[in-house]
């Protein structure tokens, strides 16, 4: 009865979303009865959460009478992978999406008091419309509670590449981020319907955008490291279409975050803010379509059923097309915001948004163009790292240079900008560039520029703190500084990885000695190993660079359900980089295939991502504390 209870809860939640939408559409005509929209939203969130808990329970019990469990679980799996396996498949991941969406709608109903009631009800109606479409998708095209008769004696197991702790963290953080953008989308739609686009909208939207941005940053950073150590390719970003599907919403959310800050603080960029809210959620819908349509072959994608993709595409066209139509018909009613000069902080933020939009457009075209060509002509083409790196790299560096001066400009106009304040970061940039040009003339120009700009930005990111009382500096300012420092570290790590990585591929026997970079590696032995649901061979590699040897133990694993061979890299992190080792199956002569990389400063990439997210979290806490104090003062007055 667990599956039936979960399915019943889903149907009830769908009915409540329809009721919530109807009440919101009725608007003021219902009078006091219109206030039921808030408790209906809360009840919808509770029922959807109950349905998700039921699915988790089914996976933990390994109830093989449920088709989803039988296709994606196995009784011998560790419990953590049974739990995370709940969303390691198409139907479960969509139920997680809808659960977070419904809970977010309930949170808006309970907590949001900054908007006028009419705009709030309209936003809840938009959120209900989003939820209703996804409820329909689950119930009619992707039922996670479908029974299987007769039940098999054993399940097929989870994809071995997903049997990793990263599955418990990476997808949920991305979904939480996507849903935060759905709230921003609904608030923007509600503001357009009520003709009330102003600072109140920005103050209501900002916590959701900030939280979504932090979660997307964490999800992308964690996913990058997960792919780096799990896939055994030695790379941290492959420009895989599904990776791009998570990057595009992050780029749009970054632009939206800066635009929201201008609207909240100065009343400007009103049309920008609304449009970016629509674009950010649109990109999350595009990502959903790519992952679940079956048009992509990727280690990240779930569905292979084109009918489901058609359903999601229809939802994408309905929601985004409707929002764009509403924007086109109501934008004339949006009052012009505060004017500002090009040389001002607002002007720098507009330039920031334009550059982010160009990068977003570049990634969007590079990701979807091959699919368009294949659909039109049947010809398969590939757009890979050479295109993306060549186009996005220089624009990213230009964006980083803009961060040198933007945070130091005044609001509205800065007739006498103090460019002397950026003398230190500019000097550092030039010195680092000249130093690498002299020391490593063969280094690529883009990598050299990346290292130089990263060094300069690391200095420039600290300049907003100059001359301040650090104890009284707002937490939001600290957040900006930490995030921009994280950007510098991430750019520096990526440039160092490109410039300095050394690779060694070898067919070796136990006793052989190999070198990669400054490391000497002795291949000691190979041992058999058995895990809870896999068998493996484990290599013993002793690595040293002048000191005591360090032991690394890469593995080649075999999973029987489903039959899959995976490489488990052994990575040793030291202060100046990582030694990355992989062992594969032996050849006909009994030699083992070893892949070795020395990757200087590569850890700066993920340290930078963590700092970017930490800065966003600091800003979120600071903004919310400030809003709470302001609200307390207003109540007291």
C-alpha positions, 0 to 999 in steps of 0.5 A: 500500500506504500506505492498506492498511498504515494500515488494518491498523494500525488493526485491530491496535490495535483488537484490542489494545484488546479484549485490554487490556479483557479483561485488565483485566476479568479483574483479579487472576484472571490473576495475573502475566499481568495485567501485560501490560496495560501493554505492550499499551496501549503497543503499541496507542498505537504502532500507532494513531500509525503509522496516523495517520502513514500518513494524513498521508503520503497527504495530503502525496502527494495520493493521490487513490485514497483517497476521503478525500484526493480529497474534501478535498485538491487538488494545488495546495494549499500543503503546510501545508494538505495536512498540516493537511487530514489532520484538517480533515475528519470521518474524519481528525479522528476518527483524530487523536482516537483516536490521541491517546487511544491514546497517552495510554493508553500514557503512563498505562501507562508513567508512572503509578506513584502509584496502586495496581496494581489501580486502575491496571489498572482505569483502563487497562481503562476507557481501553481501553473508550473506545478500542475504541468509537472504533476500531469507529466508525472501522473500521465507520462512518468508514474514513479509508483507503477506496479510490476506484476509479477515482481522479479526476484532481483532488481537490475541495479543502479548505473555503477557510475551513479553509485557514488556519494556525489549522487546524494549531493549533486542532483538535489542541489541543482534541483533546489537551485532550479526551483529557486529560479522558478520562484523568481519566475513566478514572482516576475509573472505576478508582478507583470500581472499586477503591474507592480514591477519595482523595488518591492519585487526585487526585495522579495525575489532577491533571497530566492535568487541568491539561494538558487545561485548558491545552490547551483554554484555548489551543485556545479562545483560538486558535479565537476569534481564528481565527474573528475574523479569518477570518470577517469578522464583526468578532466574537470569540465568536458562541455558535455551538453548536460553539463552545459544544461546546468551551466546555462541557468547559472549564467542567467542567475548570475546576471539576474542576481546583479540586476535584482540588486540594482532594482532593490537598491536604486529602482533601476533595471526593471525590464532587465530584471523581469526578462532575466527572471524569465530567461533563467527559468527558461534555461532550467527548463531547457536543461530538463528537456535535454536530460529527459528527452532522449535526444542526448547520449550522455552519462548524465542523461536519464530518459530515452523516451522521445514522447516524454521529451515532447511532453516537456518541450510542450511545457517549455513552450507553454510556460516560456512562451506565455511569460514572454507574451505577457512581458511583451504586452505588459512591458509598456506599463513598467515605469522607467527606473532611476537614470544612471550614467554609463560610468557608474556602478549600474553601468558596470553591472549592465556591462557585466550582464551583457557579457554574461548574456553573450557567454550564455548565448554562446553556450546555448548555440553550441549546445543546441546547434548540433541537435538542430542540424541533426533534426533538419538534415540527419547529419551528426556534427559535434561542437566540443571544447575547442569551440567553447574554450576559444569563444567563452575564454576571452569573454570570461577574462574580459568579464574578470577585468570588469570586476577590477573597477566595477565594485569601486564605482559610485551609484548613478554617476561617477564623474571622477572615478578613482582609477588609481585604486586599481593601480595595484591589481593592474600592476600585478596583472602586467608583472605576472603576464610578463613573468610567464611570458619570459619563463614559459614562452611556449605557454598558450596566450589564453592560459598566460592571460588567465593566470595574469588576470586571476592574480590581478583579480585576487588583489582587486577583489580585496579593494572594496575593504580598503579604508573600511572598519572591517568589523562594521562592514556589511556582511553582503559586502564581505560576501561580494569580496569572497565571491570575487576572490573565488572567481579569481581562484577558479580562473587561476586553477583552470589556467594552471591546469591548461598550462602545466598539466603533464600526462603519462600513458603506459603499459606496465608490469609490476616492478616498473618505474614511471615518471610524470612531472616531478613524480617517480612512480613505482608500480608495486603490485595488483591485487583482487578485491571484492566489494558489497556489489562489485569485484575489482583489481587494485593497483599498488603505486608508490609515488615520491618526489624526493621524499617519503613514498605515498601509496595510491590504490587505483581500481578497475571495478566490475559490476554484475548488475548491470554488467559494467566496468568502471575505473576508480581513480586514486588521487593524492592532493598536495599543496601545489596540485594533484597526482591523478592515477588510473589503472585499466584492464591488462592487455594480451601481454599481461601489461596493465594500462596506467594513466598518470597525470600531474595537475599543478594548482588544479584544486584552486578550481573547486576551492574557487567554486566553494568560495563563490558559493560561500560569498553568496551565502554570506550575502544572503544571510546579510541581506535577510538580517538587514530585511528583518531589522528593517521589518522590526523597525517598521512594526515598532514605528 
